[in-house]
Amino acid sequence: MEKKNKHIDRTKKVISIHDLYKSFGTNHVLRGIDLDLYQGENVVVLGRSGTGKSVLIKIIAGLLKPDKGVVNVLGNDVAKISYRELEQLRLRIGFSFQSSALYDSMTVRENLEFPLLRNSKQLSQGQLTQAVETALEAVGLSQTIDQWPAELSGGQRKRIGIARTLIMQPAIMLYDEPTAGLDPITSMEINDLINEVQERFNTSSIIITHDLTCAKATGDRLAVLLDGRFVREGTFEEVFASDDERLKSFYDYNFIT
Ligand SMILES: Nc1ncnc2c1ncn2[C@@H]1O[C@H](COP(=O)(O)OP(=O)(O)OP(=O)(O)O)[C@@H](O)[C@H]1O
């Protein structure tokens, strides 16, 4: 079912991208991208492999510099701010990567404490425990607190990865292929979690995927990236209510997998 979110504030842009270009040598990856993300909104970026979705996310996080164009994140022009300002900005952005990248040699509790200890050293043990418990509760995995990553399923590891991101109370979440490699039921649970995070913490999110079920379940708005530009944008129904041949590849892909 298509989602409905009533909490989007269309007067507040948390990300604003205008006329963004990025090439690597003769490989012109992004060729004039415009994208706004509003407070409380989930935007899905749909695109096939190699279309520049990760490059876009890296530019938003200031990990890559644009060749041309403006990328404003939470009021900061990422190409212009100092390294220190960029570090501060990154603390307000949560990344959920394809591999959940938990530390195998740490328990779930230690994995979650890690970003807090690295970034805000003045917390008492009681505050740390409280933050860990709140984040685990938000992803429905309170009982795993003293387990090791190797004891968890792929879906559970993904949730713990999201909890570790939430513990920093990010304003923006960037999800890179959140359902990749997960079975349909677990994928559905992750989609629900993305929506729960949006509602509970009023985060704004960019979700990168080529999974149409995920796009439909989580996206308030979809933007389809093809040949370096967004070729269609709107709700799931608006984007796919057309016989645009360029979108056929997504149906074929999703039919096969
Ligand atoms: N640091 C880099 N140096 C050179 N080329 C790069 C670099 N990063 C990305 N590219 C190129 O940019 C293009 C887009 O890559 P990107 O990783 O953004 O694709 P994607 O849409 O995220 O794909 P996937 O779904 O497979 O992750 C590719 O051709 C890739 O080789």
The ligand as an SDF file (V2000), in Angstrom:
LIG
                    3D

 31 33  0  0  0  0  0  0  0  0999 V2000
   35.8890    7.8030   -6.7480 N   0  0  0  0  0  0  0  0  0  0  0  0
   35.5730    7.4760   -8.0140 C   0  0  0  0  0  0  0  0  0  0  0  0
   36.4850    7.5690   -8.9990 N   0  0  0  0  0  0  0  0  0  0  0  0
   36.1830    7.2630  -10.2810 C   0  0  0  0  0  0  0  0  0  0  0  0
   34.9600    6.8420  -10.6860 N   0  0  0  0  0  0  0  0  0  0  0  0
   34.0140    6.7100   -9.7530 C   0  0  0  0  0  0  0  0  0  0  0  0
   34.2580    7.0120   -8.3700 C   0  0  0  0  0  0  0  0  0  0  0  0
   33.1140    6.8030   -7.6680 N   0  0  0  0  0  0  0  0  0  0  0  0
   32.2000    6.3820   -8.5710 C   0  0  0  0  0  0  0  0  0  0  0  0
   32.7210    6.3250   -9.8160 N   0  0  0  0  0  0  0  0  0  0  0  0
   31.9930    5.9570  -11.0480 C   0  0  0  0  0  0  0  0  0  0  0  0
   30.7510    6.6390  -11.0430 O   0  0  0  0  0  0  0  0  0  0  0  0
   29.7260    5.8160  -11.5990 C   0  0  0  0  0  0  0  0  0  0  0  0
   28.5460    5.7490  -10.6420 C   0  0  0  0  0  0  0  0  0  0  0  0
   28.9230    5.0120   -9.4840 O   0  0  0  0  0  0  0  0  0  0  0  0
   27.9790    4.8100   -8.2230 P   0  0  0  0  0  0  0  0  0  0  0  0
   28.7510    3.9890   -7.2440 O   0  0  0  0  0  0  0  0  0  0  0  0
   27.4550    6.1100   -7.7720 O   0  0  0  0  0  0  0  0  0  0  0  0
   26.8000    3.9570   -8.8290 O   0  0  0  0  0  0  0  0  0  0  0  0
   25.4770    3.4300   -8.1180 P   0  0  0  0  0  0  0  0  0  0  0  0
   24.3300    3.9920   -8.8610 O   0  0  0  0  0  0  0  0  0  0  0  0
   25.5450    3.7150   -6.6570 O   0  0  0  0  0  0  0  0  0  0  0  0
   25.5750    1.8870   -8.3880 O   0  0  0  0  0  0  0  0  0  0  0  0
   25.2860    0.5910   -7.4640 P   0  0  0  0  0  0  0  0  0  0  0  0
   23.7960    0.4530   -7.3980 O   0  0  0  0  0  0  0  0  0  0  0  0
   25.9300   -0.5140   -8.2320 O   0  0  0  0  0  0  0  0  0  0  0  0
   25.9270    0.8460   -6.1300 O   0  0  0  0  0  0  0  0  0  0  0  0
   30.3680    4.4820  -11.9180 C   0  0  0  0  0  0  0  0  0  0  0  0
   30.6780    4.4680  -13.2870 O   0  0  0  0  0  0  0  0  0  0  0  0
   31.6190    4.4690  -11.0790 C   0  0  0  0  0  0  0  0  0  0  0  0
   32.6320    3.7170  -11.6990 O   0  0  0  0  0  0  0  0  0  0  0  0
  1  2  1  0
  2  3  1  0
  2  7  2  0
  3  4  2  0
  4  5  1  0
  5  6  2  0
  6  7  1  0
  6 10  1  0
  7  8  1  0
  8  9  2  0
  9 10  1  0
 10 11  1  0
 11 12  1  0
 11 30  1  0
 12 13  1  0
 13 14  1  0
 13 28  1  0
 14 15  1  0
 15 16  1  0
 16 17  2  0
 16 18  1  0
 16 19  1  0
 19 20  1  0
 20 21  2  0
 20 22  1  0
 20 23  1  0
 23 24  1  0
 24 25  2  0
 24 26  1  0
 24 27  1  0
 28 29  1  0
 28 30  1  0
 30 31  1  0
M  END
$$$$
